[in-house]
Amino acid sequence: MSVIRTAVLQHAMQADMDLNADTGVRMIAEAGEAGVQLGVFPEVQLSPFFAKHKGGDASAWAIDLHHPILKRFCDAARAARMVVVANIYLEDEGKRYDASPVFDADGRLLGVSKMVHIAQFDGFWERDYYTPGSRFAVYDTAIGKLGVVICYDRHFPESYRACALAGAEFIATPTCVERDEPHDLFEAELRTLSYHNSIYALFANRCGDEDGRSYAGRSAIYGPQGDQLARAGDEACVLMADCDKEFRQRVAQSMDFLGQLKKGPFGKP
């Protein structure tokens, strides 16, 4: 299976966790009917973006891995035969995280990636809510090796590189980006990350207006040569692109960025 149909499941969030879950399950089914094999959701997809408020109480949005909503996503992934990267406000052993559960195409929970670097500035008071994670994981999935780099972590090139060095063919990046942020710069950043690591990148953003803040949409999918394969507008959508794993492997072998790291100042001379 060389060509994988991928999708970003871009949508706005409501102030009702169950309604947001309904939207997610519906979009998984819609994407599955279109032949999508990998779907990625935006950051904290079950709630408004509470971290826009400094020092607030977001306990109402925290769920653990036994919450029935995650069972719904598990069942939806299995029914659609799709690898799904969700993103939730996770409660785990008394701590809370910005976290992405990864479901395989048979519905199994393969693991949970947690955001490592936590922002703290206007509109993104995330250290008031999130505990940092400690690593960047790569999962063996039905569509190949999949890494997860959540939102702010993408600004640290080592995050994508860590996933690439662990064999990632695809990297999912759930995020939350406002309309007035520097989108041209962010697109250049994702193009560069994709190119330097010879991977497919799925940048999944929310859209819509929430309590005086507007979120941009403009989710995108990038190829291993730094090309933008698809980009969404500012409305909810299933943004799709076909990604050829054999082509990616040829690009990676040709550019040999990772191989060169083993030489010179980066490894053994």
GUNUVO-382816 format. One record per residue (C-alpha): residue in one letter; chain; y, z, x. Coordinates in nm, 2 decimals, always signed. Example, Ala and Ser with C-alpha at 12.3 -4.5 7.8 and 13.67 -1.06 7.14 Angstrom:
BEGIN
<a; A; <-0.45; +0.78; +1.23>>
<s; A; <-0.11; +0.71; +1.37>>
***
This chain:
BEGIN
<m; A; <+0.00; +0.00; +0.00>>
<s; A; <+0.29; -0.13; +0.20>>
<v; A; <+0.57; -0.17; -0.05>>
<i; A; <+0.68; +0.15; -0.23>>
<r; A; <+0.91; +0.15; -0.53>>
<t; A; <+1.15; +0.44; -0.48>>
<a; A; <+1.43; +0.58; -0.71>>
<v; A; <+1.71; +0.82; -0.72>>
<l; A; <+1.72; +0.99; -1.06>>
<q; A; <+2.10; +1.04; -1.10>>
<h; A; <+2.23; +1.24; -1.39>>
<a; A; <+2.49; +1.50; -1.51>>
<m; A; <+2.41; +1.86; -1.56>>
<q; A; <+2.46; +2.07; -1.88>>
<a; A; <+2.50; +2.44; -1.92>>
<d; A; <+2.15; +2.47; -2.05>>
<m; A; <+1.85; +2.48; -1.82>>
<d; A; <+1.60; +2.35; -2.07>>
<l; A; <+1.82; +2.05; -2.16>>
<n; A; <+1.85; +1.96; -1.80>>
<a; A; <+1.47; +1.99; -1.76>>
<d; A; <+1.43; +1.76; -2.07>>
<t; A; <+1.65; +1.50; -1.89>>
<g; A; <+1.45; +1.53; -1.57>>
<v; A; <+1.12; +1.49; -1.75>>
<r; A; <+1.25; +1.19; -1.95>>
<m; A; <+1.38; +1.02; -1.63>>
<i; A; <+1.05; +1.07; -1.45>>
<a; A; <+0.87; +0.90; -1.74>>
<e; A; <+1.13; +0.62; -1.75>>
<a; A; <+1.10; +0.56; -1.37>>
<g; A; <+0.72; +0.57; -1.39>>
<e; A; <+0.72; +0.30; -1.66>>
<a; A; <+0.92; +0.09; -1.41>>
<g; A; <+0.66; +0.14; -1.14>>
<v; A; <+0.85; +0.39; -0.93>>
<q; A; <+0.63; +0.58; -0.69>>
<l; A; <+0.88; +0.82; -0.54>>
<g; A; <+1.17; +0.98; -0.74>>
<v; A; <+1.44; +1.21; -0.60>>
<f; A; <+1.67; +1.43; -0.81>>
<p; A; <+2.02; +1.56; -0.72>>
<e; A; <+2.09; +1.91; -0.59>>
<v; A; <+2.05; +2.21; -0.83>>
<q; A; <+1.94; +1.98; -1.11>>
<l; A; <+1.89; +2.25; -1.37>>
<s; A; <+2.24; +2.40; -1.39>>
<p; A; <+2.61; +2.33; -1.34>>
<f; A; <+2.71; +2.35; -0.98>>
<f; A; <+2.78; +2.72; -0.98>>
<a; A; <+2.87; +2.74; -0.61>>
<k; A; <+3.20; +2.58; -0.69>>
<h; A; <+3.31; +2.94; -0.78>>
<k; A; <+3.36; +3.19; -0.50>>
<g; A; <+3.15; +3.51; -0.53>>
<g; A; <+3.01; +3.44; -0.87>>
<d; A; <+2.69; +3.56; -1.04>>
<a; A; <+2.44; +3.27; -1.07>>
<s; A; <+2.13; +3.49; -1.14>>
<a; A; <+2.08; +3.32; -1.48>>
<w; A; <+2.00; +3.00; -1.30>>
<a; A; <+1.75; +3.14; -1.05>>
<i; A; <+1.38; +3.06; -1.12>>
<d; A; <+1.06; +3.13; -0.92>>
<l; A; <+0.77; +2.89; -0.86>>
<h; A; <+0.58; +3.01; -1.16>>
<h; A; <+0.86; +2.92; -1.41>>
<p; A; <+0.74; +2.69; -1.69>>
<i; A; <+1.00; +2.43; -1.61>>
<l; A; <+0.82; +2.36; -1.28>>
<k; A; <+0.50; +2.32; -1.47>>
<r; A; <+0.67; +2.05; -1.68>>
<f; A; <+0.78; +1.86; -1.37>>
<c; A; <+0.42; +1.90; -1.23>>
<d; A; <+0.28; +1.75; -1.55>>
<a; A; <+0.54; +1.47; -1.56>>
<a; A; <+0.48; +1.37; -1.19>>
<r; A; <+0.11; +1.35; -1.26>>
<a; A; <+0.15; +1.15; -1.58>>
<a; A; <+0.38; +0.90; -1.41>>
<r; A; <+0.17; +0.90; -1.09>>
<m; A; <+0.49; +0.96; -0.90>>
<v; A; <+0.58; +1.17; -0.60>>
<v; A; <+0.88; +1.38; -0.72>>
<v; A; <+1.14; +1.57; -0.51>>
<a; A; <+1.32; +1.82; -0.74>>
<n; A; <+1.59; +2.07; -0.65>>
<i; A; <+1.64; +2.42; -0.79>>
<y; A; <+1.80; +2.76; -0.74>>
<l; A; <+1.48; +2.93; -0.62>>
<e; A; <+1.41; +3.30; -0.64>>
<d; A; <+1.15; +3.39; -0.37>>
<e; A; <+1.06; +3.75; -0.26>>
<g; A; <+1.40; +3.89; -0.35>>
<k; A; <+1.60; +3.61; -0.19>>
<r; A; <+1.76; +3.30; -0.34>>
<y; A; <+1.76; +2.95; -0.20>>
<d; A; <+1.88; +2.60; -0.26>>
<a; A; <+1.53; +2.45; -0.26>>
<s; A; <+1.34; +2.13; -0.32>>
<p; A; <+0.98; +2.16; -0.46>>
<v; A; <+0.79; +1.85; -0.37>>
<f; A; <+0.52; +1.73; -0.62>>
<d; A; <+0.26; +1.48; -0.52>>
<a; A; <+0.16; +1.19; -0.75>>
<d; A; <-0.13; +1.40; -0.88>>
<g; A; <+0.11; +1.68; -0.98>>
<r; A; <+0.02; +1.92; -0.70>>
<l; A; <+0.30; +2.12; -0.55>>
<l; A; <+0.29; +2.03; -0.18>>
<g; A; <+0.55; +2.27; -0.06>>
<v; A; <+0.91; +2.37; -0.09>>
<s; A; <+1.20; +2.27; +0.14>>
<k; A; <+1.50; +2.51; +0.17>>
<m; A; <+1.85; +2.42; +0.28>>
<v; A; <+1.90; +2.54; +0.64>>
<h; A; <+2.27; +2.51; +0.70>>
<i; A; <+2.49; +2.66; +0.43>>
<a; A; <+2.84; +2.55; +0.35>>
<q; A; <+3.13; +2.78; +0.28>>
<f; A; <+3.46; +2.62; +0.18>>
<d; A; <+3.66; +2.53; -0.13>>
<g; A; <+3.43; +2.40; -0.41>>
<f; A; <+3.12; +2.48; -0.20>>
<w; A; <+3.10; +2.86; -0.16>>
<e; A; <+2.73; +2.84; -0.10>>
<r; A; <+2.69; +3.13; +0.14>>
<d; A; <+2.77; +3.35; -0.16>>
<y; A; <+2.45; +3.23; -0.33>>
<y; A; <+2.20; +3.09; -0.08>>
<t; A; <+1.98; +3.23; +0.19>>
<p; A; <+1.93; +2.98; +0.48>>
<g; A; <+1.59; +2.82; +0.52>>
<s; A; <+1.44; +2.79; +0.87>>
<r; A; <+1.29; +2.44; +0.91>>
<f; A; <+1.27; +2.08; +0.81>>
<a; A; <+0.93; +2.00; +0.66>>
<v; A; <+0.75; +1.66; +0.63>>
<y; A; <+0.49; +1.62; +0.36>>
<d; A; <+0.18; +1.40; +0.35>>
<t; A; <+0.21; +1.24; +0.01>>
<a; A; <+0.05; +0.96; -0.19>>
<i; A; <+0.32; +0.72; -0.07>>
<g; A; <+0.33; +0.83; +0.30>>
<k; A; <+0.51; +1.09; +0.50>>
<l; A; <+0.82; +1.23; +0.33>>
<g; A; <+1.09; +1.46; +0.47>>
<v; A; <+1.35; +1.65; +0.28>>
<v; A; <+1.71; +1.72; +0.41>>
<i; A; <+1.92; +1.90; +0.14>>
<c; A; <+2.29; +1.82; +0.10>>
<y; A; <+2.50; +1.99; +0.38>>
<d; A; <+2.21; +1.96; +0.62>>
<r; A; <+2.26; +1.59; +0.65>>
<h; A; <+2.58; +1.65; +0.84>>
<f; A; <+2.37; +1.78; +1.13>>
<p; A; <+2.19; +1.48; +1.28>>
<e; A; <+1.92; +1.70; +1.42>>
<s; A; <+1.79; +1.75; +1.06>>
<y; A; <+1.70; +1.38; +1.01>>
<r; A; <+1.58; +1.36; +1.37>>
<a; A; <+1.35; +1.66; +1.32>>
<c; A; <+1.19; +1.49; +1.02>>
<a; A; <+1.16; +1.15; +1.20>>
<l; A; <+0.99; +1.32; +1.50>>
<a; A; <+0.74; +1.47; +1.26>>
<g; A; <+0.65; +1.13; +1.14>>
<a; A; <+0.87; +1.09; +0.83>>
<e; A; <+0.89; +0.74; +0.68>>
<f; A; <+1.11; +0.85; +0.39>>
<i; A; <+1.37; +1.12; +0.38>>
<a; A; <+1.50; +1.26; +0.05>>
<t; A; <+1.85; +1.41; +0.04>>
<p; A; <+1.94; +1.59; -0.29>>
<t; A; <+2.31; +1.65; -0.29>>
<c; A; <+2.63; +1.74; -0.48>>
<v; A; <+2.93; +1.54; -0.38>>
<e; A; <+3.27; +1.54; -0.57>>
<r; A; <+3.46; +1.23; -0.66>>
<d; A; <+3.75; +1.30; -0.42>>
<e; A; <+3.54; +1.34; -0.11>>
<p; A; <+3.53; +1.07; +0.17>>
<h; A; <+3.25; +0.85; +0.03>>
<d; A; <+3.30; +0.57; +0.27>>
<l; A; <+3.24; +0.82; +0.55>>
<f; A; <+2.93; +0.96; +0.38>>
<e; A; <+2.79; +0.62; +0.33>>
<a; A; <+2.84; +0.54; +0.70>>
<e; A; <+2.68; +0.87; +0.79>>
<l; A; <+2.36; +0.79; +0.59>>
<r; A; <+2.35; +0.43; +0.72>>
<t; A; <+2.36; +0.57; +1.07>>
<l; A; <+2.10; +0.84; +1.01>>
<s; A; <+1.87; +0.58; +0.86>>
<y; A; <+1.92; +0.34; +1.15>>
<h; A; <+1.89; +0.59; +1.43>>
<n; A; <+1.57; +0.73; +1.29>>
<s; A; <+1.42; +0.40; +1.15>>
<i; A; <+1.35; +0.55; +0.81>>
<y; A; <+1.42; +0.50; +0.44>>
<a; A; <+1.68; +0.75; +0.30>>
<l; A; <+1.73; +0.84; -0.06>>
<f; A; <+2.07; +1.01; -0.12>>
<a; A; <+2.06; +1.17; -0.47>>
<n; A; <+2.39; +1.29; -0.62>>
<r; A; <+2.49; +1.43; -0.96>>
<c; A; <+2.75; +1.28; -1.18>>
<g; A; <+2.98; +1.40; -1.46>>
<d; A; <+3.26; +1.66; -1.51>>
<e; A; <+3.20; +2.03; -1.49>>
<d; A; <+3.46; +2.30; -1.54>>
<g; A; <+3.75; +2.11; -1.37>>
<r; A; <+3.53; +1.95; -1.10>>
<s; A; <+3.42; +1.59; -1.11>>
<y; A; <+3.10; +1.47; -0.94>>
<a; A; <+3.08; +1.12; -0.80>>
<g; A; <+2.74; +0.98; -0.86>>
<r; A; <+2.73; +0.69; -0.61>>
<s; A; <+2.37; +0.78; -0.51>>
<a; A; <+2.22; +0.53; -0.27>>
<i; A; <+1.91; +0.42; -0.10>>
<y; A; <+1.92; +0.31; +0.27>>
<g; A; <+1.68; +0.11; +0.48>>
<p; A; <+1.56; +0.15; +0.85>>
<q; A; <+1.82; -0.10; +0.98>>
<g; A; <+2.10; +0.10; +0.83>>
<d; A; <+2.14; -0.13; +0.53>>
<q; A; <+2.23; +0.00; +0.19>>
<l; A; <+1.95; -0.13; -0.04>>
<a; A; <+2.10; +0.01; -0.37>>
<r; A; <+2.40; +0.21; -0.49>>
<a; A; <+2.47; +0.37; -0.82>>
<g; A; <+2.80; +0.39; -1.01>>
<d; A; <+2.93; +0.71; -1.17>>
<e; A; <+2.70; +0.72; -1.47>>
<a; A; <+2.34; +0.85; -1.52>>
<c; A; <+2.08; +0.60; -1.40>>
<v; A; <+1.75; +0.54; -1.24>>
<l; A; <+1.85; +0.37; -0.92>>
<m; A; <+1.56; +0.18; -0.77>>
<a; A; <+1.48; +0.00; -0.44>>
<d; A; <+1.15; -0.14; -0.30>>
<c; A; <+1.08; -0.01; +0.05>>
<d; A; <+0.83; -0.18; +0.28>>
<k; A; <+0.65; +0.06; +0.51>>
<e; A; <+0.51; -0.21; +0.73>>
<f; A; <+0.86; -0.35; +0.79>>
<r; A; <+0.98; +0.00; +0.87>>
<q; A; <+0.71; +0.04; +1.12>>
<r; A; <+0.80; -0.29; +1.29>>
<v; A; <+1.17; -0.18; +1.30>>
<a; A; <+1.07; +0.16; +1.45>>
<q; A; <+0.86; +0.00; +1.72>>
<s; A; <+1.12; -0.26; +1.80>>
<m; A; <+1.41; -0.01; +1.83>>
<d; A; <+1.20; +0.26; +1.99>>
<f; A; <+1.46; +0.53; +1.94>>
<l; A; <+1.21; +0.81; +1.92>>
<g; A; <+1.01; +0.68; +2.21>>
<q; A; <+1.32; +0.67; +2.43>>
<l; A; <+1.37; +1.04; +2.36>>
<k; A; <+1.08; +1.12; +2.58>>
<k; A; <+1.25; +0.96; +2.88>>
<g; A; <+1.55; +1.05; +3.09>>
<p; A; <+1.75; +1.36; +3.01>>
<f; A; <+1.57; +1.41; +2.67>>
<g; A; <+1.22; +1.45; +2.81>>
<k; A; <+1.01; +1.39; +3.12>>
<p; A; <+1.17; +1.14; +3.36>>
***
